[in-house]
């Protein structure tokens, strides 16, 4: 049975009022065909601006070698390796949760209308393994906060040995390890010298921080792009 023309018009108006596009926020942008809420649209717009700004500030190139160490990336992990005499040296870094703001107190002017923006630096914990066959000497290390101040007119270290272990095969929870801060002071200095002779010096560790900062920044941009793609429904 067909409705009169006036009834058809009323039905058409009612259907248009309950049309999904009027309530679900169908996106009209040219980049996607998904249904977006107001929050989705605002997030997509913010991410577009943020990604452009982050890419603009990313200038340094990806390094495949750092002071003689081959560099490989595996997600948030960076692995550096090289040969030293009869040893294989491996340094492992994970950049997750490693970023903090770097701003020297001398650079802060309390009277300035707009204080300088702080630089984000990655200072991750890192592991150094010296490998001879199945024997491994493992150093767990970390950056020292507020490093750089001189003590007794000598250079200060920018990293510290947190833990030392010597074992065969693979490291596990059952492997004995000693905390670096309870080692004899002279022995600790000798161990730092041992690392420096193998290339793990203050200068190298500073460059390692720069390498980690670049990697963390690249991963952050990639995360923003994937989040944007997810919200857009691509």
C-alpha positions in Angstrom: 0.0 0.0 0.0 1.3 3.4 -1.0 1.2 6.4 1.4 -0.2 9.7 0.2 2.3 12.3 -0.9 2.0 14.3 2.3 2.7 11.2 4.4 5.7 10.4 2.3 7.2 13.8 3.0 6.6 13.4 6.7 8.2 10.0 6.8 11.2 11.3 4.8 11.7 14.2 7.3 11.6 11.8 10.2 14.1 9.4 8.6 16.5 12.3 8.0 16.3 13.3 11.6 17.5 9.9 12.8 20.1 9.5 10.1 23.4 8.2 11.6 25.5 10.9 10.0 23.6 13.6 12.0 24.6 12.1 15.4 27.8 10.0 14.9 29.9 12.8 13.4 30.7 11.3 10.1 34.0 12.8 9.0 33.9 15.0 5.9 37.7 15.3 5.6 39.3 14.2 2.3 41.8 11.9 4.1 39.4 9.3 5.4 35.9 7.8 5.2 35.5 7.0 8.9 32.9 8.1 11.4 34.6 10.5 13.9 33.5 12.1 17.1 34.3 15.7 17.9 37.2 14.4 20.1 38.5 12.4 17.2 38.6 15.4 14.9 40.3 17.6 17.5 42.9 14.8 18.1 43.6 14.3 14.4 44.1 18.0 13.9 46.4 18.3 16.9 48.4 15.2 15.8 48.9 16.7 12.3 50.4 19.9 13.8 52.5 17.9 16.3 53.9 15.5 13.7 54.9 18.4 11.4 56.6 20.2 14.3 58.4 17.2 15.5 59.7 16.3 12.0 60.9 19.9 11.6 63.0 19.6 14.7 64.5 16.3 13.7 67.7 17.1 11.8 70.4 14.5 12.7 70.9 11.5 10.6 70.7 7.9 11.7 74.1 6.5 12.5 75.2 3.0 11.6 78.5 3.3 13.4 79.6 5.2 16.6 83.2 5.4 17.4 84.0 2.0 16.0 80.9 0.3 17.3 78.4 -1.1 14.8 74.9 0.2 15.5 71.7 -1.8 15.1 68.2 -0.8 16.0 65.4 -3.2 17.1 62.4 -1.2 18.1 63.2 0.7 21.3 66.4 -1.3 21.7 69.8 -0.2 20.3 72.7 -2.7 20.1 76.3 -1.6 19.6 79.1 -4.1 19.1 82.7 -4.3 18.2 85.8 -6.5 18.5 88.6 -5.7 21.0 91.5 -8.0 20.9 90.0 -11.4 21.8 86.9 -9.9 23.2 83.5 -9.1 21.8 82.0 -6.0 23.3 78.2 -5.5 23.2 76.3 -2.5 24.5 72.6 -2.7 24.8 70.3 0.3 25.4 66.5 0.6 25.6 65.2 4.1 25.1 61.8 3.6 26.7 61.1 6.0 29.6 64.6 7.5 29.2 63.8 11.1 28.3 64.1 14.1 30.6 64.4 17.8 30.2 67.9 19.3 30.2 68.2 22.9 31.3 71.2 24.3 33.1 70.5 26.6 36.1 72.8 29.2 34.6 70.6 29.4 31.5 67.5 30.3 33.5 66.7 34.0 33.8 63.9 34.5 36.4 63.2 38.0 35.0 62.7 36.8 31.4 59.2 36.9 30.0 59.6 33.6 28.2 62.3 31.3 29.7 64.2 29.1 27.1 62.6 25.8 26.2 64.4 22.8 27.8 66.0 20.2 25.5 64.7 16.7 25.8 67.6 14.2 26.3 67.6 10.5 26.5 69.8 9.1 29.2 68.9 5.4 29.3 70.3 2.7 31.5 72.7 0.6 29.5 74.5 -2.7 29.7 78.1 -3.4 28.6 79.1 -7.0 28.1 82.7 -8.2 27.5 82.6 -11.6 26.0 85.4 -14.2 25.7 84.0 -17.4 24.4 81.3 -18.5 26.9 82.7 -16.2 29.6 80.9 -12.9 30.1 81.7 -9.8 32.3 78.6 -7.7 32.5 78.4 -4.1 33.6 75.0 -2.5 34.3 75.4 1.3 34.0 73.4 4.5 34.2 73.9 8.2 33.7 74.7 10.3 36.7 72.2 13.1 37.4 73.7 16.6 37.3 77.0 15.2 36.0 79.6 17.5 34.7 80.7 19.3 37.9 84.4 18.9 38.6 85.7 17.4 41.8 89.3 18.0 43.1 90.2 19.8 39.9 89.6 16.6 37.9 87.0 15.5 35.3 84.0 13.9 36.7 82.3 10.8 35.3 78.9 11.2 33.6 78.0 7.5 34.2 78.3 5.0 36.9 78.6 1.2 37.3 75.5 0.1 39.1 76.1 -3.6 39.0 78.9 -6.1 38.1 78.4 -9.8 37.2 80.8 -12.4 35.9 79.3 -15.7 34.6 79.3 -18.3 31.8 76.6 -18.7 29.3 73.4 -16.6 29.7 72.6 -14.2 32.5 69.6 -15.1 34.7 67.9 -14.2 37.9 70.1 -16.7 39.6 73.3 -15.1 38.4 75.2 -13.5 41.3 75.8 -9.7 40.9 77.4 -7.1 43.2 76.3 -3.5 43.4 78.8 -1.0 42.2 78.5 1.3 45.2 79.8 -1.3 47.6 82.9 -2.2 45.5 86.3 -1.1 46.8 86.9 2.5 45.6 90.2 1.6 43.9 88.8 -1.5 42.3 85.9 0.6 41.0 88.3 3.1 39.4 90.2 0.2 37.8 87.0 -1.1 36.3 86.1 2.3 34.9 89.6 2.4 33.4 89.0 -1.0 31.9 85.8 0.2 30.2 87.5 3.4 28.9 90.3 1.3 27.3 87.6 -0.5 25.4 86.0 2.7 24.2 83.3 3.1 26.8 84.5 6.6 28.0 82.7 9.7 29.2 82.9 11.1 25.7 81.5 8.0 24.1 78.7 7.7 26.7 77.7 11.3 25.9 77.5 10.4 22.2 75.5 7.4 23.2 73.0 9.7 24.8 72.7 11.7 21.6 72.2 8.5 19.6 69.5 7.4 22.1 67.8 10.8 21.9 67.6 10.7 18.1 66.2 7.1 18.2 63.7 8.0 20.9 62.5 11.0 18.9 62.1 9.0 15.7 60.1 6.4 17.6 57.9 9.1 19.1 57.1 10.5 15.7 56.3 7.0 14.5 54.0 6.5 17.5 52.1 9.8 16.7 51.7 8.8 13.1 50.3 5.4 14.0 48.0 6.9 16.5 46.8 9.4 13.9 46.2 6.6 11.4 44.3 4.6 14.0 42.0 7.5 14.9 41.4 8.3 11.2 40.6 4.7 10.5 43.0 4.2 7.7 
